[in-house]
């Protein structure tokens, strides 16, 4: 009795924990979770935070540099200096101590760049440009990540549907085999017909197993994107039937004005050119102003006495004369980086124009396949129903029944694949054209 109670408690605990660690998501909830949990999005956000620190770093060069220094020294041995002939000039040499046991000193210094031929100002411009650059890159990466999340979500639904089609086909073949087996045992069907039905059923089992594996692989891929533990159950609710309408074709001119990655690399080109100016400014003088305050005290006791302080104001002009070619090399490196960025801008433009054309072809082709395969499913289903009826009345062979089921399965798979391909192409089209929707 006690054992039965323990088993009942264990079973109840298992059911409750399974429900606790099971999660059900639709497409909206999936995207919300990706926004909060995606590791890739967190990395992209970190780059955005880094941009703010670059601004702080650039401002540091424009603001004063203030430092302070405090010292204490203990003289362990007294120091002397000698006066020949004493103070009267004719006596013995006089010895005088010029140290105290304790020496205290403190100083504070302020340095400020007064003029650097625009180097500091240009660095600030680059820092703020980089913030805009990082923001654009972050938004584009966010679009990519959420687009991939959408595609992964519907890929799971596709694999689930394909697994269901395979399972239905297996169950249909098994039911047919059981029916033929019964007829064979009753002497109505031949052994050959029964073996045909059994071979058809057993041939469908590996396809079902493979389809189930593909479904689990797709589900694990989505779990990875959403940062869901692999051992946690995840159920998706959704359908492939709600297809968006065919979008309008876009021109490359319109797309280039909305693509964040293209705008970002254009901004990078501006930053690279400004960096050339900064490196060249290293050839030019820099004027720096400084203000120093100093304090000193000496005593044989641990107290402040015999003290004095001072204030010093000055300017320093640093004139670069020769650096072994280092500055010139830095200027040339900056020019090369600027040229490389200009080339990448041209490459990105060509890539976007190619993507635009290729993605439109995919959208249009998948849309046409959806319309064609949808009609074929209804025809194949009706064909299979007729074949089943003919088989039940002894008017059809196993081969006819097998072929009609095969055609129905293929029609279903073609329709499901066309639906997914259209959704994927549509999401890619949104990303390529820059007309991207958050939800």
PyMOL commands that set and color helices and strands:
alter all, ss='L'
color gray80, all
select helices_A, chain A and resi 2-20+27-37+39-62+119-185+191-226+252-258+260-281+326-392+398-433
alter helices_A, ss='H'
color red, helices_A
select strands_A, chain A and resi 22-25+65-74+80-83+94-97+102-115+233-236+286-299+308-318
alter strands_A, ss='S'
color yellow, strands_A
deselect
rebuild
show_as cartoon
